[in-house]
Amino acid sequence: MLLPFKRLGWRRPERGRPLFNLRDLTRGERSANESRIRSLCTTLAVGDETALCRILGRYKLFIDTADFGLSPHLALDGYWEMWLTEVIARTVQPGMTVIDVGANLGYFSMLFADLVGPRGAVHAFEPNPAIAVRLRRSVAVNGFQDRLQVHEQALGDEEGGLFHLIVPPGEPKNAHMQPAAADADGTPGVIRTRRLDSYPELLHAAVVKIDADTAEPAIWRGMRGMLERGHPMTVFLEFNPSRYTDGAGFLAEILGWGFSLSLIDLETGPRPIDTATALAGNGKEDLILMLTR
């Protein structure tokens, strides 16, 4: 059973060890930033396969101690995918509405919430119930309830589509969906999808992050009502053509809505690429695309 937070014994960093300054993500040297964040990282086990750690030298995050894919990095280093973290810090502005699809434990959700400030809004979608519980606790312990809403909801291109949520043991970040039979409704592990454009409050979102392990094309089609509005938008998209039925067709859909295509390079940040480059991967590594219009 989780202990009440007030009993966890957390204290603010000692005087002389201030929290990490987010502005350093946009102006500082990466290795120095990583070293500073790592020096502020601390972790405390709280029971029920849950621990509390400090990420990005600023936020408290409840992690999953049975997870071997993401949580160990957060517990020991305090950061994840720094190349994407830096670009997000340069992109998200106060007052924006941001959508985090496949929020997982909420590493990026916490960063989004801080960046948009009290006048902005963040909507985090995470269909895995066990992970969503931890995410809600992280929202509360960081005091982001005024701007960060957690939706324990799977997304797709239809309202009420039935799917099995498959969570690989020890790798919840690789959870994915498989179609379920029509008579499976109500059985354990079967979930219903919603379209992203079915949320009126999200139709004018400025930034969307999508990391959904094979469901990206369906989620994109479920954004049609947002895309039709034609407003400026930045989408951070995990992309792996080997996982899709028609990767080239998916990219054509994206470009057809007026988006430019960039790859977030691990060393240099976003750089423009063409569709041939995006489709030429070896299938073993996911690409992080930055789509802008």
Secondary structure, 3 states (H helix, E strand, C coil): CCCCHHHCCCCCCCCCCCCCCCCHHHHCCHHHHHHHHHHCCCEEEEECCEEEEEECCCEEEEEECCCCCCHHHHHHCCCCCHHHHHHHHHHCCCCCEEEEECCCCCHHHHHHHHHHCCCCEEEEECCCHHHHHHHHHHHHHCCCCCCEEEECCEECCCCCCEEEEECCCCCHHHCEEEECCHHHCCCCCEEEEECHHHCHHHCCCCEEEECCCCCHHHHHHCCHHHHCCCCCCEEEEEECHHHCCCHHHHHHHHHHCCCEEEEEECCCEEEECCHHHHHCCCCCCCEEEEEEC
